[in-house]
Amino acid sequence: MSPVGGIGINVAIHDAVAAGNILARGLRAGPVPEALLAEVQKRREWPMRMTQGLQVVVQNLVIRNVLQMQKKPHAPFLVKLFKWFPALRRIPGRIIGMGFRPEHVRPPEAV
């Protein structure tokens, strides 16, 4: 996980909540079958891939230019879109804050 966006802890919390929701019933019964562990992985793999892909894009389009400073940094087209259409500014905040698949703690009786 890249530190870009500072979203590693968010992803870790989502992973933990998903694992708790999926594994709770199995843990009450004893050892957890591998099938439940695979279910956790299946649920969290897509959002993780999307998050890492987004981090790579930000790294390549924004941060790399600033770090290399071979030319005057310029705003990528996507950033210009945010300037032209302010409603779009909510999208990165939502993705960084809530992730691609937000997880919510389910009460034990719902699990």
C-alpha positions as CSV (number, residue, x, y, z in Angstrom):
1,M,0.0,0.0,0.0
2,S,1.4,3.3,-1.1
3,P,1.1,6.2,1.4
4,V,-0.4,8.4,-1.4
5,G,-3.6,9.9,-0.1
6,G,-3.0,8.7,3.4
7,I,-5.8,6.1,3.1
8,G,-4.0,3.0,4.4
9,I,-5.7,3.2,7.8
10,N,-9.1,3.6,6.2
11,V,-8.5,0.4,4.1
12,A,-7.3,-1.4,7.2
13,I,-10.5,-0.5,9.1
14,H,-12.7,-1.5,6.2
15,D,-10.9,-4.8,6.0
16,A,-11.3,-5.4,9.8
17,V,-15.0,-4.6,9.7
18,A,-15.6,-6.8,6.7
19,A,-13.7,-9.6,8.4
20,G,-15.7,-9.2,11.6
21,N,-19.0,-9.2,9.8
22,I,-18.2,-12.3,7.8
23,L,-16.4,-14.3,10.5
24,A,-18.5,-13.5,13.5
25,R,-21.0,-16.4,13.1
26,G,-18.2,-18.9,12.3
27,L,-16.1,-17.8,15.3
28,R,-19.0,-18.4,17.6
29,A,-19.1,-22.0,16.4
30,G,-15.4,-22.7,16.8
31,P,-12.6,-22.8,14.3
32,V,-13.3,-20.7,11.1
33,P,-13.4,-22.7,7.9
34,E,-11.1,-21.5,5.1
35,A,-14.2,-20.8,2.9
36,L,-15.1,-17.9,5.2
37,L,-11.6,-16.5,5.0
38,A,-11.9,-16.7,1.2
39,E,-15.2,-14.8,1.4
40,V,-13.4,-12.0,3.3
41,Q,-10.7,-11.9,0.7
42,K,-13.2,-11.9,-2.2
43,R,-15.2,-9.0,-0.6
44,R,-12.1,-6.8,0.0
45,E,-10.0,-7.6,-3.1
46,W,-11.8,-5.4,-5.6
47,P,-11.8,-2.2,-3.4
48,M,-8.2,-2.8,-2.6
49,R,-7.2,-3.1,-6.3
50,M,-9.2,0.1,-7.1
51,T,-7.6,2.0,-4.2
52,Q,-4.1,0.9,-5.3
53,G,-4.9,1.7,-8.9
54,L,-6.0,5.2,-7.9
55,Q,-2.8,5.7,-5.9
56,V,-0.7,4.8,-8.9
57,V,-2.6,7.3,-11.1
58,V,-2.1,10.1,-8.5
59,Q,1.6,9.1,-8.1
60,N,2.2,9.2,-11.9
61,L,0.2,12.3,-12.8
62,V,0.9,14.5,-9.8
63,I,3.5,13.5,-7.4
64,R,6.1,12.3,-9.9
65,N,6.3,15.7,-11.6
66,V,6.6,17.5,-8.3
67,L,9.4,15.2,-7.1
68,Q,11.4,15.3,-10.3
69,M,10.9,19.1,-10.9
70,Q,12.3,18.8,-14.4
71,K,9.6,21.1,-15.6
72,K,7.2,23.5,-14.1
73,P,4.5,21.4,-12.4
74,H,1.1,21.8,-14.0
75,A,-2.3,20.6,-13.0
76,P,-3.4,17.4,-14.7
77,F,-6.6,17.6,-16.8
78,L,-8.6,15.8,-14.0
79,V,-7.6,18.6,-11.5
80,K,-8.7,21.2,-14.1
81,L,-12.1,19.4,-14.3
82,F,-12.5,19.9,-10.6
83,K,-11.9,23.6,-11.0
84,W,-14.4,23.9,-13.9
85,F,-17.0,21.7,-12.3
86,P,-17.0,22.2,-8.5
87,A,-19.6,19.4,-8.0
88,L,-16.9,16.9,-9.0
89,R,-14.7,17.9,-6.0
90,R,-16.8,15.7,-3.8
91,I,-15.7,12.5,-5.6
92,P,-12.1,12.3,-4.4
93,G,-13.1,13.2,-0.9
94,R,-15.7,10.4,-0.8
95,I,-13.3,7.9,-2.3
96,I,-10.5,8.8,0.2
97,G,-12.9,9.1,3.2
98,M,-15.2,6.2,2.5
99,G,-13.4,4.0,0.0
100,F,-14.8,2.2,-3.0
101,R,-16.9,-0.2,-0.9
102,P,-17.7,1.2,2.5
103,E,-18.1,-1.4,5.3
104,H,-20.5,-1.0,8.2
105,V,-20.5,-2.9,11.4
106,R,-23.5,-5.2,11.5
107,P,-25.0,-6.0,14.9
108,P,-24.3,-9.6,16.1
109,E,-27.9,-10.6,15.7
110,A,-27.8,-9.5,12.0
111,V,-24.7,-11.6,11.3
